[in-house]
Amino acid sequence: MSTERTEQIPSGRPRHHALAPPAWLLKGLRPSPAPIPWAAAARAGVAMATPLAVGFALNEPEYGALVSMGALSGVIGDTADAYRMRILNIAVPQLFGAVGVALGTLVFGHGWLAVGALTLIALVSGMISSIGTVASVSGLLLLLNAVIGAGLPLPRPWWTAPLLLTAGGLFVLLLTLLGWPLRGRQPERVAVADTYRSLADALEAAGGPEYDERRRRVTHALNHAYDLVLGRRARVHGRSPALVRMLAQLNVVIPLVEAAPAVHLRGTPLPPEIPAAVRDLAQAVEGGRTERPVLDLPAPHTPAERALDAALRHAAAIVHLPDPDLHNVDDRLGRPASLTVRARRAVRDMMLSRASWRYGLRLALCIGLAQCLVSLVPVERSYWVALTVTFVLKPDFGSVFSRAVLRALGTAAGLVMAAAVLSEVPRGWWDVPVMVVLAALIPAFSVKGYAFQTAAITPVILLLSDLLNHQGFDLIRPRLLDSLIGCAITLLFGYLLWPESWRTRIGDRLADTVDDAARYVERAFGGQPDTEAGQRAARTARLQARRRIYRDMSGVRNEFQRALTEPPPTGARAAAWWPLVVAVERIVDATTAARVRVNHGAEPPGAEEVATVITDLRALAEGVRNADNPSQLRPSAPPSGDADSVLAPVRQELAAARAIASPGH
């Protein structure tokens, strides 16, 4: 195996003409190839246009606009696959949104009291957002609706606006749940089947240059499937045969995933019958087939081939099993705790997390400055400044720097559509068909990228604002000005002057992953228990460690890709460390392959060789943690060892990692 394999760095720096737009901007403006969610688009059109029609029919267009605004929040938050998760993703944020608009309404027109209240809400919102996906959307709606309540004269009494906004979100939830009786477990079943399909693609690419990228897709698909299936089991009391069967089908894919790196290291493609057999399993999972499988596979010869053959035959038997043993299926990652226990842990972790406080203070600073600015300087439609800050400064939405630029461009594009609507379409019943079209564009454009989502949301919000304020075309110029002011505040105080922006912590995260790789090697080749129960426990611990490290590496890769879109020095530092990210992934792959080979007849490595690899990995982790860039590392000499050892590929990948730190690399 060559130690000179490299992966192209997806850097945000331009590689062509100096006057050409930077790569990160071109990437943000290039639509994603994701398919358009037609069902979501139709649901959004109905959910947001129906309240307007009811409002006009009752001669209360302002009430209809507020219900549609609440429906907009539900449309944006409806991103989950499983129906139970969709309930959480829509209903829980609506509760926080209702609290936010109520607090904002209570401080409307109170000057500096409103500034202080919104700053405090921003702190809480930012800290909540660090907990997870549902909490992130909840924190977003808490702050957004508080800003709207404090900046717009909403209907009185104070509980009217929260009630109407919540009704809009619940209407979206009702439309979403109409398909539950027909597609109850379909999302989970499709996720498990997609795991098999992505694995078939990886096996098809084994031995070739496309394997690494396809293996990462397997990791993503497996993470997603486990999140859906185990998340559902956490809310189902007792044993559900359908869920147990899906979990069993998911568990048996793990030996196949483990065998994939071993067959990839052979350097030759697999016979086409093997990927085809895995794709047939995917169809069986999705279709619920239970007939006895007929496998026509080539005879295995090497330990890696024997591992893949045994795993594939076992998976075929389990996938087609109609009634799995309800008491003999383990949750390989551990069954999730109850919702109340996880909520308590999340709140505790949030209060003790430095990252949570950092983001909360960062958001509070920018919101406070935005509100101070519009309180001291007369700015039309001033609440849009704080709204822009909130959207741009979401940490789990991507790079702050690139999002600020893309939001400005997306807003400008959205204003073109809004100008046409506000100038040419008469107010009244014509707003209903227009809203059907504009609302349907939100899910369709959201999957294409952030700039496209902004361009779709902007005319919808302006149309709803016009129904509340009756300013017509005069809304266009203030909306653009407020967005530019919000982007400027975020870039200046939330990015350029924020110390964390110039002291990247991505090296620390990478060092932790290298330490995890050392622990994984230790679990894979440490002393094996003598008893059968001990060996079974050791295998479970090894599987959990492998799943955790692959999940963590996926997070590290995402964090690095986000950092690559930042301007220097953050982007330059991320680009310098990127080859080591790839090297660590390959070290873990090589370790998995070595363990599989040992399990199927290969000679296990000696204790001294294992200790040397572990020591070398920990030394590399310490070096990464203390260095600002790879050139500051002091690589040791490559370890010597038997070229025929199962750990030889691991040592070769370690040599590649050292080469990254060598002068002149």
MOBELWO-V842999 format. One record per backbone hydrogen bond with DSSP energy under -0.5 kcal/mol. CO is the residue of the C=O (numbers start at 1). NH is the residue of the N-H. Records with the same first field share a line. If there is no record, write none. Layout:
CO = NH + NH
//
This chain:
2 = 5
8 = 10
9 = 11
12 = 24
17 = 20
22 = 26
23 = 27
24 = 28
25 = 29
26 = 30
27 = 30
29 = 31
36 = 38
37 = 41
38 = 42
39 = 43
40 = 44
41 = 45
42 = 46
43 = 47
44 = 48
45 = 49
46 = 50
47 = 51
48 = 52
49 = 53
50 = 54
51 = 55
52 = 56
53 = 57
54 = 58
55 = 60
56 = 59
60 = 64
61 = 65
62 = 66
63 = 67
64 = 68
65 = 69
66 = 70
67 = 71
68 = 72
69 = 73
70 = 74
71 = 75
72 = 76
73 = 77
74 = 78
77 = 79
82 = 86
83 = 87
84 = 88
85 = 89
86 = 90
87 = 91 + 92
88 = 92 + 93
90 = 94
91 = 95
92 = 96
93 = 97
94 = 98
95 = 99
96 = 100
97 = 101
98 = 102
99 = 103
100 = 104
101 = 105
102 = 106
103 = 107
105 = 108
107 = 110
110 = 113
111 = 114 + 115
112 = 116
113 = 117
114 = 118
115 = 119
116 = 120
117 = 121
118 = 122
119 = 123
120 = 124
121 = 125
122 = 126
123 = 127
124 = 128
125 = 129
126 = 130
127 = 130
128 = 131
132 = 136
133 = 137
134 = 138
135 = 139
136 = 140
137 = 141
138 = 142
139 = 143
140 = 144
141 = 145
142 = 146
143 = 147
144 = 148
145 = 149
146 = 150
147 = 151
148 = 152
150 = 109
152 = 154
155 = 161
157 = 160
158 = 162
159 = 163
160 = 164
161 = 165
162 = 166
163 = 167
164 = 168
165 = 169
166 = 170
167 = 171
168 = 172
169 = 173
170 = 174
171 = 175
172 = 176
173 = 177
174 = 178
175 = 178
176 = 179
177 = 180
179 = 182 + 183
180 = 184
183 = 187
185 = 189
186 = 190
187 = 191
188 = 192
189 = 193
190 = 194
191 = 195
192 = 196
193 = 197
194 = 198
195 = 199
196 = 200
197 = 201
198 = 202
199 = 203
200 = 204
201 = 205
202 = 206
203 = 206 + 270
205 = 208
208 = 211
210 = 214
211 = 215
212 = 216
213 = 217
214 = 218
215 = 219
216 = 220
217 = 221
218 = 222
219 = 223
220 = 224
221 = 225
222 = 226
223 = 227
224 = 228
225 = 229
226 = 230 + 231
227 = 231
228 = 232
229 = 233
230 = 234
232 = 235
233 = 236
235 = 237
238 = 240
239 = 241
240 = 244
241 = 245
242 = 246
243 = 247
244 = 248
245 = 249
246 = 250
247 = 251
248 = 252
250 = 253
251 = 254
252 = 256
253 = 257
254 = 258
255 = 259
256 = 260
257 = 261
258 = 262
259 = 263
260 = 264
261 = 265
263 = 266
264 = 267
271 = 274 + 275
272 = 276
273 = 277
274 = 278
275 = 279
276 = 280
277 = 281
278 = 282
279 = 283
280 = 284
281 = 285
282 = 286
283 = 287
284 = 288 + 289
293 = 295
294 = 296
295 = 297
302 = 306
303 = 307
304 = 308
305 = 309
306 = 310
307 = 311
308 = 312
309 = 313
310 = 314
311 = 315
312 = 316
313 = 317
314 = 318
315 = 319
316 = 320
318 = 321
325 = 328
328 = 330
330 = 332
331 = 334
338 = 342
339 = 343
340 = 344
341 = 345
342 = 346
343 = 347
344 = 348
345 = 349
346 = 350
347 = 351
348 = 352
349 = 353
350 = 353
353 = 357
354 = 358
355 = 359
356 = 360
357 = 361
358 = 362
359 = 363
360 = 364
361 = 365
362 = 366
363 = 367
364 = 368
365 = 369
366 = 370
367 = 371
368 = 372
369 = 373
370 = 374
371 = 375
372 = 376
373 = 377
377 = 379
379 = 382
381 = 384
382 = 385 + 386
383 = 387
384 = 388
385 = 389
386 = 390
387 = 391
388 = 392
389 = 393
391 = 394
393 = 395
394 = 397
395 = 398
399 = 403
400 = 404
401 = 405
402 = 406
403 = 407
404 = 408
405 = 409
406 = 410
407 = 411
408 = 412
409 = 413
410 = 414
411 = 415
412 = 416
413 = 417
414 = 418
415 = 419
416 = 420
417 = 421
418 = 422
419 = 423
420 = 424
421 = 425
424 = 426
428 = 431
429 = 432 + 433
430 = 434
431 = 435
432 = 436
433 = 437
434 = 438
435 = 439
436 = 440
437 = 441
438 = 442
439 = 442 + 443
440 = 444
441 = 445
442 = 446
443 = 447
445 = 448 + 449
446 = 449
448 = 32
449 = 453
450 = 454
451 = 455
452 = 456
453 = 457
454 = 458
455 = 459
456 = 460
457 = 461
458 = 462
459 = 463
460 = 464
461 = 465
462 = 466
463 = 467
464 = 468
465 = 469
466 = 470
471 = 474
472 = 475
473 = 476
474 = 478
475 = 479
476 = 480
477 = 481
478 = 482
479 = 483
480 = 484
481 = 485
482 = 486
483 = 487
484 = 488
485 = 489
486 = 490
487 = 491
488 = 492
489 = 493 + 494
490 = 494
491 = 496
492 = 497
497 = 499
498 = 501 + 502
499 = 502
500 = 503
505 = 509
506 = 510
507 = 511
508 = 512
509 = 513
510 = 514
511 = 515
512 = 516
513 = 517
514 = 518
515 = 519
516 = 520
517 = 521
518 = 522
519 = 523
520 = 524
521 = 525
522 = 526
531 = 535
532 = 536
533 = 537
534 = 538
535 = 539
536 = 540
537 = 541
538 = 542
539 = 543
540 = 544
541 = 545
542 = 546
543 = 547
544 = 548
545 = 549
546 = 550
547 = 551
548 = 552
549 = 553
550 = 554
551 = 555
552 = 556
553 = 557
554 = 558
555 = 559
556 = 560
557 = 561
558 = 562
559 = 563
560 = 564
562 = 565
563 = 566
564 = 12
567 = 570 + 571
569 = 573
570 = 574
571 = 575
572 = 576
573 = 577
574 = 578
575 = 579
577 = 580 + 581
578 = 581 + 582
579 = 583
580 = 584
581 = 585
582 = 586
583 = 587
584 = 588
585 = 589
586 = 590
587 = 591
588 = 592
589 = 593
590 = 594
591 = 595
592 = 596
593 = 597
594 = 598
595 = 599
596 = 600
597 = 600 + 602
598 = 601
603 = 646
606 = 610
607 = 611
608 = 612
609 = 613
610 = 614
611 = 615
612 = 616
613 = 617
614 = 618
615 = 619
616 = 620
617 = 621
618 = 622
619 = 623
620 = 624
621 = 625
622 = 626
623 = 627
624 = 627
629 = 632
630 = 633
633 = 635
642 = 645
645 = 648
647 = 651
648 = 652
649 = 653
650 = 654
651 = 655
652 = 656
653 = 657
654 = 658
655 = 659
656 = 660
657 = 661
658 = 661 + 662
659 = 662
662 = 665
//
